Amino acid sequence: MRGYFGIGIEGASKAMNVGSLFRSAHAFGASFVFTVAAAYKRRDGRRSDTSDTPTEVPFYSFPDVESMVLPHRCAVVGVELMDEALALPSFRHPRAAAYVLGRERGALSPELLARCDHVVRIPTAFSLNLGIAGALVMYDRLICLGRFAPRPVWPGGASERPPEHVFGDPRFRLRAAAFAEPVPTDDTPTGSPSPRPDR
């Protein structure tokens, strides 16, 4: 699957929930995990994060929203149970994304919502456990952007194999092509230096 993603939480208070989220993130192939304005002790988080994710992938602890620095063109996707948010099954995940969930007994702060490029909600009657909500978002990303065989028409039906990847013709950058040696023509004097564009 092309692209990358990270996932984190704002204002966490329960280390076990954060550890569970990070463990799921590690299983789903997250490129990084983070907290924002959170009192998270890794020692306590290890009780549920049995894979010790912060030792396997980069872990960032941002003291506040203003200090949250993400890779260039990495979309911030807030996960919040609010009417204005887009339902997760209708959301097209960005190729590069950082998902952020709100605190256990609260919501994403207005400052963080202002940083979000997208806000999605899991269509449930009430809020879910932090670790479960994060796992659902990451699973939805996996089935949305991954290459899997289509589901059968009826339960228990045979599933088709996913189509084989087809490599296209090579692409050359325009800048590199501009400095390539020109192809000689009949009116190019023999032995004269080949003209090159100004650099």
Secondary structure, 3 states (H helix, E strand, C coil): CCCEEEEEEECCCCHHHHHHHHHHHHHCCCCEEEEECCCCCHHHHCCCCCCCHHHCCCEEEECCCCCCCCCCCCEEEEECCCCCCEEHHHCCCCCEEEEEECCCCCCCCHHHHHHCCEEEECCCCCCCCHHHHHHHHHHHHHHHHCCCCCCCCCCCCCCCCCCCCCCCCCCCCHHHHHCCCCCCCCCCCCCCCCCCCCC
